[in-house]
Amino acid sequence: QLQASGGGLVQPGGSLRLSCAASGSIFGLNAMGWYRQAPGKQRELVATITTAGSTDYTNSVKGRFTVSRGNAENTVYLQMNSLKPEDTAVYYCNADAEDPWGNPYDYWGQGTQVTVSS
């Protein structure tokens, strides 16, 4: 349902832009965003953006990463600047929604590897 792309290998201080697009409409969409999971660590929230445009970031990426919605329906981007080795992880796109009865559900992308290394 969600297709993520844009990962790769970059040197410290470099930039990458991740993209995520849903293959179709998502009923009851509340927010889209990005999570990451480094080896041996739990998956953590990186950034989210609601359908109203409100954003939230984990503290470690504030001022360096920017999450945004695309013009196409159900697309989200993550612009990552000033990358650090500790940003190395698999990044997952997420869509947070609720069904007609108010029950929450999620869609997840397949993950894209980001490696920051010299």
VMD Tcl script that builds the backbone (N, CA, C; Angstrom):
set m [mol new atoms 354]
animate dup $m
set s [atomselect $m all]
$s set {name element resname resid chain x y z} {
  {N N GLN 1 A 0.817 -1.199 0.000}
  {CA C GLN 1 A 0.000 0.000 0.000}
  {C C GLN 1 A 0.866 1.271 0.000}
  {N N LEU 2 A 1.984 1.240 0.782}
  {CA C LEU 2 A 2.893 2.380 0.826}
  {C C LEU 2 A 4.224 1.985 0.199}
  {N N GLN 3 A 4.722 2.843 -0.689}
  {CA C GLN 3 A 5.990 2.588 -1.364}
  {C C GLN 3 A 6.955 3.702 -1.015}
  {N N ALA 4 A 8.050 3.327 -0.344}
  {CA C ALA 4 A 9.056 4.302 0.068}
  {C C ALA 4 A 10.279 4.189 -0.825}
  {N N SER 5 A 10.959 5.316 -1.019}
  {CA C SER 5 A 12.172 5.325 -1.828}
  {C C SER 5 A 13.047 6.494 -1.403}
  {N N GLY 6 A 14.298 6.490 -1.890}
  {CA C GLY 6 A 15.175 7.623 -1.673}
  {C C GLY 6 A 16.333 7.380 -0.721}
  {N N GLY 7 A 16.393 6.217 -0.126}
  {CA C GLY 7 A 17.500 5.940 0.775}
  {C C GLY 7 A 18.800 5.748 0.024}
  {N N GLY 8 A 19.883 5.617 0.785}
  {CA C GLY 8 A 21.170 5.394 0.160}
  {C C GLY 8 A 22.308 5.650 1.124}
  {N N LEU 9 A 23.506 5.725 0.559}
  {CA C LEU 9 A 24.720 5.992 1.329}
  {C C LEU 9 A 25.119 7.449 1.138}
  {N N VAL 10 A 25.373 8.121 2.231}
  {CA C VAL 10 A 25.748 9.533 2.171}
  {C C VAL 10 A 26.805 9.811 3.230}
  {N N GLN 11 A 27.662 10.773 2.960}
  {CA C GLN 11 A 28.687 11.144 3.928}
  {C C GLN 11 A 28.092 12.010 5.031}
  {N N PRO 12 A 28.696 12.017 6.193}
  {CA C PRO 12 A 28.240 12.919 7.265}
  {C C PRO 12 A 28.176 14.357 6.768}
  {N N GLY 13 A 27.091 15.032 7.148}
  {CA C GLY 13 A 26.858 16.389 6.680}
  {C C GLY 13 A 26.083 16.472 5.394}
  {N N GLY 14 A 25.875 15.352 4.748}
  {CA C GLY 14 A 25.154 15.332 3.485}
  {C C GLY 14 A 23.648 15.334 3.662}
  {N N SER 15 A 22.947 15.226 2.540}
  {CA C SER 15 A 21.490 15.285 2.526}
  {C C SER 15 A 20.900 14.140 1.715}
  {N N LEU 16 A 19.704 13.744 2.092}
  {CA C LEU 16 A 18.897 12.786 1.351}
  {C C LEU 16 A 17.444 13.213 1.444}
  {N N ARG 17 A 16.665 12.813 0.448}
  {CA C ARG 17 A 15.220 13.067 0.475}
  {C C ARG 17 A 14.490 11.750 0.271}
  {N N LEU 18 A 13.690 11.386 1.267}
  {CA C LEU 18 A 12.880 10.180 1.185}
  {C C LEU 18 A 11.490 10.528 0.671}
  {N N SER 19 A 10.942 9.625 -0.116}
  {CA C SER 19 A 9.598 9.803 -0.646}
  {C C SER 19 A 8.744 8.594 -0.303}
  {N N CYS 20 A 7.468 8.824 -0.137}
  {CA C CYS 20 A 6.531 7.730 0.150}
  {C C CYS 20 A 5.204 8.054 -0.510}
  {N N ALA 21 A 4.668 7.077 -1.211}
  {CA C ALA 21 A 3.380 7.267 -1.873}
  {C C ALA 21 A 2.495 6.057 -1.612}
  {N N ALA 22 A 1.234 6.322 -1.364}
  {CA C ALA 22 A 0.256 5.246 -1.213}
  {C C ALA 22 A -0.259 4.856 -2.592}
  {N N SER 23 A -0.530 3.581 -2.751}
  {CA C SER 23 A -0.996 3.091 -4.044}
  {C C SER 23 A -2.447 3.444 -4.312}
  {N N GLY 24 A -3.162 3.862 -3.284}
  {CA C GLY 24 A -4.556 4.249 -3.462}
  {C C GLY 24 A -5.008 5.138 -2.330}
  {N N SER 25 A -6.281 5.401 -2.282}
  {CA C SER 25 A -6.818 6.237 -1.214}
  {C C SER 25 A -6.765 5.501 0.121}
  {N N ILE 26 A -6.585 6.259 1.164}
  {CA C ILE 26 A -6.587 5.717 2.522}
  {C C ILE 26 A -7.753 6.340 3.274}
  {N N PHE 27 A -8.741 5.517 3.593}
  {CA C PHE 27 A -9.924 6.009 4.278}
  {C C PHE 27 A -9.566 6.471 5.672}
  {N N GLY 28 A -10.078 7.621 6.068}
  {CA C GLY 28 A -9.903 8.082 7.437}
  {C C GLY 28 A -8.488 8.464 7.794}
  {N N LEU 29 A -7.708 8.886 6.797}
  {CA C LEU 29 A -6.313 9.223 7.064}
  {C C LEU 29 A -6.199 10.381 8.049}
  {N N ASN 30 A -5.368 10.218 9.060}
  {CA C ASN 30 A -5.108 11.264 10.044}
  {C C ASN 30 A -3.735 11.905 9.857}
  {N N ALA 31 A -2.734 11.063 9.572}
  {CA C ALA 31 A -1.367 11.568 9.472}
  {C C ALA 31 A -0.515 10.581 8.699}
  {N N MET 32 A 0.556 11.103 8.146}
  {CA C MET 32 A 1.582 10.266 7.539}
  {C C MET 32 A 2.920 10.667 8.128}
  {N N GLY 33 A 3.863 9.745 8.087}
  {CA C GLY 33 A 5.144 10.095 8.662}
  {C C GLY 33 A 6.200 9.040 8.452}
  {N N TRP 34 A 7.270 9.199 9.210}
  {CA C TRP 34 A 8.443 8.342 9.079}
  {C C TRP 34 A 8.900 7.846 10.441}
  {N N TYR 35 A 9.241 6.583 10.471}
  {CA C TYR 35 A 9.868 5.956 11.610}
  {C C TYR 35 A 11.203 5.387 11.148}
  {N N ARG 36 A 12.065 5.058 12.089}
  {CA C ARG 36 A 13.326 4.424 11.731}
  {C C ARG 36 A 13.705 3.386 12.764}
  {N N GLN 37 A 14.491 2.423 12.315}
  {CA C GLN 37 A 14.971 1.386 13.204}
  {C C GLN 37 A 16.424 1.105 12.888}
  {N N ALA 38 A 17.268 1.367 13.867}
  {CA C ALA 38 A 18.695 1.082 13.739}
  {C C ALA 38 A 18.955 -0.337 14.250}
  {N N PRO 39 A 20.053 -0.957 13.824}
  {CA C PRO 39 A 20.351 -2.316 14.282}
  {C C PRO 39 A 20.401 -2.405 15.804}
  {N N GLY 40 A 19.687 -3.363 16.355}
  {CA C GLY 40 A 19.690 -3.579 17.787}
  {C C GLY 40 A 18.851 -2.605 18.591}
  {N N LYS 41 A 18.110 -1.737 17.901}
  {CA C LYS 41 A 17.284 -0.747 18.595}
  {C C LYS 41 A 15.829 -0.886 18.188}
  {N N GLN 42 A 14.964 -0.315 19.002}
  {CA C GLN 42 A 13.545 -0.331 18.694}
  {C C GLN 42 A 13.221 0.707 17.623}
  {N N ARG 43 A 12.123 0.452 16.919}
  {CA C ARG 43 A 11.661 1.414 15.938}
  {C C ARG 43 A 11.228 2.686 16.666}
  {N N GLU 44 A 11.611 3.842 16.138}
  {CA C GLU 44 A 11.267 5.108 16.763}
  {C C GLU 44 A 10.648 6.059 15.748}
  {N N LEU 45 A 9.806 6.934 16.277}
  {CA C LEU 45 A 9.204 7.973 15.457}
  {C C LEU 45 A 10.270 8.983 15.051}
  {N N VAL 46 A 10.275 9.376 13.789}
  {CA C VAL 46 A 11.176 10.423 13.315}
  {C C VAL 46 A 10.394 11.722 13.110}
  {N N ALA 47 A 9.342 11.656 12.309}
  {CA C ALA 47 A 8.566 12.856 12.003}
  {C C ALA 47 A 7.205 12.459 11.476}
  {N N THR 48 A 6.200 13.268 11.792}
  {CA C THR 48 A 4.872 13.042 11.268}
  {C C THR 48 A 4.262 14.361 10.831}
  {N N ILE 49 A 3.284 14.258 9.931}
  {CA C ILE 49 A 2.535 15.423 9.495}
  {C C ILE 49 A 1.071 15.016 9.370}
  {N N THR 50 A 0.196 15.810 9.976}
  {CA C THR 50 A -1.224 15.489 9.936}
  {C C THR 50 A -1.837 15.996 8.628}
  {N N THR 51 A -3.077 15.591 8.387}
  {CA C THR 51 A -3.770 16.071 7.195}
  {C C THR 51 A -4.006 17.576 7.257}
  {N N ALA 52 A -3.968 18.129 8.462}
  {CA C ALA 52 A -4.114 19.573 8.629}
  {C C ALA 52 A -2.789 20.304 8.487}
  {N N GLY 53 A -1.694 19.547 8.382}
  {CA C GLY 53 A -0.392 20.174 8.188}
  {C C GLY 53 A 0.450 20.347 9.436}
  {N N SER 54 A -0.035 19.889 10.572}
  {CA C SER 54 A 0.753 19.974 11.798}
  {C C SER 54 A 1.858 18.931 11.775}
  {N N THR 55 A 3.030 19.335 12.233}
  {CA C THR 55 A 4.188 18.436 12.201}
  {C C THR 55 A 4.712 18.163 13.608}
  {N N ASP 56 A 5.410 17.048 13.719}
  {CA C ASP 56 A 6.039 16.669 14.976}
  {C C ASP 56 A 7.332 15.944 14.642}
  {N N TYR 57 A 8.369 16.205 15.428}
  {CA C TYR 57 A 9.681 15.617 15.183}
  {C C TYR 57 A 10.266 15.062 16.475}
  {N N THR 58 A 11.032 14.003 16.355}
  {CA C THR 58 A 11.802 13.585 17.499}
  {C C THR 58 A 12.921 14.602 17.717}
  {N N ASN 59 A 13.330 14.778 18.957}
  {CA C ASN 59 A 14.258 15.862 19.287}
  {C C ASN 59 A 15.567 15.792 18.504}
  {N N SER 60 A 16.051 14.597 18.252}
  {CA C SER 60 A 17.364 14.452 17.639}
  {C C SER 60 A 17.422 14.927 16.183}
  {N N VAL 61 A 16.273 15.130 15.547}
  {CA C VAL 61 A 16.282 15.553 14.145}
  {C C VAL 61 A 15.743 16.965 13.942}
  {N N LYS 62 A 15.274 17.581 15.010}
  {CA C LYS 62 A 14.723 18.934 14.886}
  {C C LYS 62 A 15.784 19.900 14.344}
  {N N GLY 63 A 15.372 20.702 13.369}
  {CA C GLY 63 A 16.297 21.643 12.751}
  {C C GLY 63 A 17.087 21.052 11.608}
  {N N ARG 64 A 17.050 19.736 11.443}
  {CA C ARG 64 A 17.805 19.085 10.364}
  {C C ARG 64 A 16.879 18.397 9.356}
  {N N PHE 65 A 15.785 17.837 9.830}
  {CA C PHE 65 A 14.847 17.107 8.973}
  {C C PHE 65 A 13.567 17.918 8.803}
  {N N THR 66 A 12.958 17.779 7.639}
  {CA C THR 66 A 11.685 18.423 7.373}
  {C C THR 66 A 10.740 17.425 6.713}
  {N N VAL 67 A 9.567 17.250 7.314}
  {CA C VAL 67 A 8.537 16.379 6.747}
  {C C VAL 67 A 7.521 17.254 6.021}
  {N N SER 68 A 7.050 16.771 4.873}
  {CA C SER 68 A 6.094 17.561 4.104}
  {C C SER 68 A 5.154 16.637 3.331}
  {N N ARG 69 A 3.995 17.188 2.970}
  {CA C ARG 69 A 3.030 16.444 2.169}
  {C C ARG 69 A 3.225 16.825 0.712}
  {N N GLY 70 A 2.955 15.873 -0.162}
  {CA C GLY 70 A 3.052 16.147 -1.579}
  {C C GLY 70 A 1.742 16.647 -2.147}
  {N N ASN 71 A 1.792 17.162 -3.377}
  {CA C ASN 71 A 0.575 17.600 -4.052}
  {C C ASN 71 A -0.315 16.415 -4.394}
  {N N ALA 72 A 0.312 15.290 -4.718}
  {CA C ALA 72 A -0.467 14.082 -4.990}
  {C C ALA 72 A -1.049 13.555 -3.686}
  {N N GLU 73 A -2.204 12.956 -3.800}
  {CA C GLU 73 A -2.877 12.447 -2.615}
  {C C GLU 73 A -2.022 11.386 -1.927}
  {N N ASN 74 A -1.959 11.466 -0.636}
  {CA C ASN 74 A -1.308 10.438 0.176}
  {C C ASN 74 A 0.165 10.236 -0.163}
  {N N THR 75 A 0.875 11.333 -0.299}
  {CA C THR 75 A 2.328 11.272 -0.455}
  {C C THR 75 A 2.970 12.084 0.667}
  {N N VAL 76 A 4.147 11.647 1.065}
  {CA C VAL 76 A 4.863 12.334 2.127}
  {C C VAL 76 A 6.351 12.257 1.824}
  {N N TYR 77 A 7.071 13.293 2.207}
  {CA C TYR 77 A 8.499 13.378 1.977}
  {C C TYR 77 A 9.225 13.633 3.301}
  {N N LEU 78 A 10.480 13.259 3.332}
  {CA C LEU 78 A 11.340 13.584 4.465}
  {C C LEU 78 A 12.651 14.116 3.902}
  {N N GLN 79 A 12.862 15.407 4.048}
  {CA C GLN 79 A 14.122 16.029 3.649}
  {C C GLN 79 A 15.072 15.963 4.833}
  {N N MET 80 A 16.194 15.302 4.638}
  {CA C MET 80 A 17.154 15.094 5.716}
  {C C MET 80 A 18.447 15.817 5.372}
  {N N ASN 81 A 18.786 16.812 6.177}
  {CA C ASN 81 A 20.007 17.584 5.989}
  {C C ASN 81 A 20.944 17.375 7.169}
  {N N SER 82 A 22.195 17.742 6.984}
  {CA C SER 82 A 23.197 17.628 8.047}
  {C C SER 82 A 23.179 16.243 8.678}
  {N N LEU 83 A 23.175 15.246 7.853}
  {CA C LEU 83 A 23.058 13.873 8.347}
  {C C LEU 83 A 24.261 13.468 9.187}
  {N N LYS 84 A 23.975 12.656 10.191}
  {CA C LYS 84 A 24.990 12.175 11.118}
  {C C LYS 84 A 25.032 10.649 11.070}
  {N N PRO 85 A 26.154 10.064 11.468}
  {CA C PRO 85 A 26.219 8.597 11.480}
  {C C PRO 85 A 25.103 7.965 12.305}
  {N N GLU 86 A 24.685 8.627 13.373}
  {CA C GLU 86 A 23.618 8.075 14.215}
  {C C GLU 86 A 22.246 8.112 13.548}
  {N N ASP 87 A 22.134 8.736 12.377}
  {CA C ASP 87 A 20.887 8.685 11.611}
  {C C ASP 87 A 20.787 7.398 10.784}
  {N N THR 88 A 21.843 6.624 10.761}
  {CA C THR 88 A 21.833 5.376 10.006}
  {C C THR 88 A 20.769 4.434 10.548}
  {N N ALA 89 A 19.889 3.994 9.669}
  {CA C ALA 89 A 18.775 3.133 10.061}
  {C C ALA 89 A 17.974 2.756 8.818}
  {N N VAL 90 A 17.060 1.847 9.005}
  {CA C VAL 90 A 16.037 1.603 7.996}
  {C C VAL 90 A 14.873 2.537 8.301}
  {N N TYR 91 A 14.462 3.302 7.319}
  {CA C TYR 91 A 13.391 4.271 7.491}
  {C C TYR 91 A 12.101 3.718 6.894}
  {N N TYR 92 A 11.030 3.801 7.678}
  {CA C TYR 92 A 9.740 3.269 7.285}
  {C C TYR 92 A 8.709 4.391 7.178}
  {N N CYS 93 A 7.971 4.347 6.096}
  {CA C CYS 93 A 6.854 5.260 5.929}
  {C C CYS 93 A 5.625 4.697 6.642}
  {N N ASN 94 A 4.834 5.565 7.226}
  {CA C ASN 94 A 3.655 5.145 7.979}
  {C C ASN 94 A 2.462 6.028 7.638}
  {N N ALA 95 A 1.301 5.408 7.579}
  {CA C ALA 95 A 0.051 6.155 7.449}
  {C C ALA 95 A -0.854 5.762 8.609}
  {N N ASP 96 A -1.292 6.754 9.342}
  {CA C ASP 96 A -2.140 6.540 10.517}
  {C C ASP 96 A -3.568 6.934 10.157}
  {N N ALA 97 A -4.507 6.024 10.337}
  {CA C ALA 97 A -5.884 6.285 9.918}
  {C C ALA 97 A -6.861 5.650 10.892}
  {N N GLU 98 A -8.138 5.872 10.641}
  {CA C GLU 98 A -9.164 5.204 11.436}
  {C C GLU 98 A -10.315 4.789 10.544}
  {N N ASP 99 A -10.947 3.677 10.912}
  {CA C ASP 99 A -12.046 3.168 10.099}
  {C C ASP 99 A -13.331 3.936 10.424}
  {N N PRO 100 A -14.425 3.625 9.732}
  {CA C PRO 100 A -15.668 4.382 9.958}
  {C C PRO 100 A -16.193 4.305 11.388}
  {N N TRP 101 A -15.730 3.336 12.152}
  {CA C TRP 101 A -16.178 3.182 13.529}
  {C C TRP 101 A -15.197 3.807 14.517}
  {N N GLY 102 A -14.186 4.494 13.989}
  {CA C GLY 102 A -13.226 5.170 14.861}
  {C C GLY 102 A -12.091 4.300 15.345}
  {N N ASN 103 A -11.979 3.094 14.825}
  {CA C ASN 103 A -10.888 2.219 15.230}
  {C C ASN 103 A -9.621 2.565 14.458}
  {N N PRO 104 A -8.496 2.726 15.148}
  {CA C PRO 104 A -7.262 3.100 14.460}
  {C C PRO 104 A -6.656 1.933 13.698}
  {N N TYR 105 A -6.011 2.240 12.600}
  {CA C TYR 105 A -5.228 1.240 11.884}
  {C C TYR 105 A -4.075 1.939 11.184}
  {N N ASP 106 A -3.049 1.155 10.830}
  {CA C ASP 106 A -1.834 1.691 10.219}
  {C C ASP 106 A -1.521 0.973 8.924}
  {N N TYR 107 A -0.879 1.708 8.030}
  {CA C TYR 107 A -0.203 1.113 6.885}
  {C C TYR 107 A 1.283 1.394 7.039}
  {N N TRP 108 A 2.099 0.426 6.600}
  {CA C TRP 108 A 3.550 0.586 6.664}
  {C C TRP 108 A 4.160 0.337 5.290}
  {N N GLY 109 A 5.172 1.114 4.968}
  {CA C GLY 109 A 5.953 0.862 3.776}
  {C C GLY 109 A 6.990 -0.220 4.034}
  {N N GLN 110 A 7.745 -0.552 3.001}
  {CA C GLN 110 A 8.669 -1.680 3.088}
  {C C GLN 110 A 9.998 -1.311 3.722}
  {N N GLY 111 A 10.254 -0.041 3.939}
  {CA C GLY 111 A 11.523 0.375 4.533}
  {C C GLY 111 A 12.567 0.699 3.480}
  {N N THR 112 A 13.349 1.730 3.754}
  {CA C THR 112 A 14.442 2.100 2.869}
  {C C THR 112 A 15.669 2.403 3.728}
  {N N GLN 113 A 16.810 1.857 3.330}
  {CA C GLN 113 A 18.026 1.963 4.133}
  {C C GLN 113 A 18.697 3.312 3.930}
  {N N VAL 114 A 19.029 3.949 5.031}
  {CA C VAL 114 A 19.827 5.174 5.019}
  {C C VAL 114 A 21.111 4.895 5.793}
  {N N THR 115 A 22.236 5.073 5.145}
  {CA C THR 115 A 23.534 4.849 5.771}
  {C C THR 115 A 24.354 6.118 5.671}
  {N N VAL 116 A 24.795 6.613 6.826}
  {CA C VAL 116 A 25.603 7.825 6.880}
  {C C VAL 116 A 27.000 7.417 7.339}
  {N N SER 117 A 27.936 7.506 6.428}
  {CA C SER 117 A 29.281 7.029 6.724}
  {C C SER 117 A 30.283 7.684 5.774}
  {N N SER 118 A 31.476 7.896 6.299}
  {CA C SER 118 A 32.547 8.423 5.453}
  {C C SER 118 A 33.382 7.295 4.856}
}
mol reanalyze $m
mol bondsrecalc $m
mol representation Tube
mol addrep $m
